Amino acid sequence: MQVRFVDPNTLGVLDHQVTLESGVTVLNFMRVVPNHTGSELVMMLFQSSVASTAEFERDVTAVTEDFARIKRAVEQLTQDRES
């Protein structure tokens, strides 16, 4: 799998293309949005017309697990900085 993000920017845009081993490329829309105490990481996940419900549910699970890992990593970094 290959992942390519948009150029660094100050708008919080983290859109990226994922090219799978099959050669299929998927564009993912991701944003970091500031809030009162920090920020929110938001990703839009669409079911393609060729993906079955089971395949889409696997994608949702994978993204949910990725976000949980990102959350833990950011919380650890924040905790380390406060120490």
KEDOTI-771449 format. One record per residue (C-alpha): x, y, z; residue in one letter. Coordinates in steps of 0.001 Angstrom, whole numbers, plus 524288, in hexadecimal, padded with zeros to 5 digits. Example, Ala and Ser with C-alpha at 12.3 -4.5 7.8 and 13.67 -1.06 7.14 Angstrom:
% KEDOTI-771449
8300C7EE6C81E78A;835667FBDC81BE4S;
% end
This chain:
% KEDOTI-771449
800008000080000M;804BD80DBA7FCE8Q;7FFA181A2280374V;801BB827E07FE16R;7FD19833D4805A0F;7FA4E8415E80027V;8050184B6C801D4D;8069D850D380F9BP;7FD2E85C028120FN;7F7EE864AF81CEAT;7E9B58614881A7FL;7E9A18540D8214BG;7E78784CAF8148CV;7ED3B83EFB8150AL;7E6F78394A808D7D;7EE6482D98803D5H;7EE5C823487F93DQ;7EFE5815107FCDFV;7F45880BF57F20ET;7F15F7FDD77F55EL;7F9507F21E7F106E;7EEDA7EFAC7E6C0S;7F24D7FCC17E087G;7E573803077E489V;7E752810E57E9B5T;7DDD5816B87F37FV;7DD3B825197F736L;7DAAF8276C805ABN;7D6298347780B02F;7DBA3837D38186CM;7DBCB844668204FR;7E1068494E82D34V;7D722852E0832ADV;7DA5B85B5983E8DP;7D11985B7784A13N;7D1548625B85740H;7DAE68593185DF0T;7E26A8532A852B1G;7DE3284DBA845B3S;7D5E48436383F27E;7DAB383A27834A5L;7CFDD837C882ACAV;7CFAF82E5B81F62M;7C4F182C0081581M;7C3AB81DDF81189L;7BB6481A90805B9F;7B71780D3280118Q;7BB0B80B7E7F2F8S;7B13D806137E972S;7B9657F9B37E7EDV;7BB597F7077F680A;7B2497EDA57FD53S;7AC417F12880A61T;7B5AA7E7AF810F4A;7C1697EE0980A51E;7BCAE7FB8E80E4DF;7BAA57F71281C57E;7C8A57F1D781C67R;7CD3E7FF3A817ADD;7C583805E982279V;7CB747FCD082C96T;7D93A7FF2A8275EA;7D77B80DFA82799V;7D19E80D6983548T;7DD498058083A0AE;7E6C580EEE83355D;7E02881A80839F9F;7E117813BA8472BA;7EFC1811D284502R;7F15282008840E9I;7E9D38247884D03K;7F28081C63855F9R;7FED78218384F73A;7FA8582FB88507DV;7F66D82DED85EA8E;803B2827EB861B1Q;80AD18331F85B01L;802A183CF68628AT;8053F835DE86F43Q;813DF8354986C72D;81440843EE8699FR;80D39846F88764EE;816CD83ED287E43S;
% end
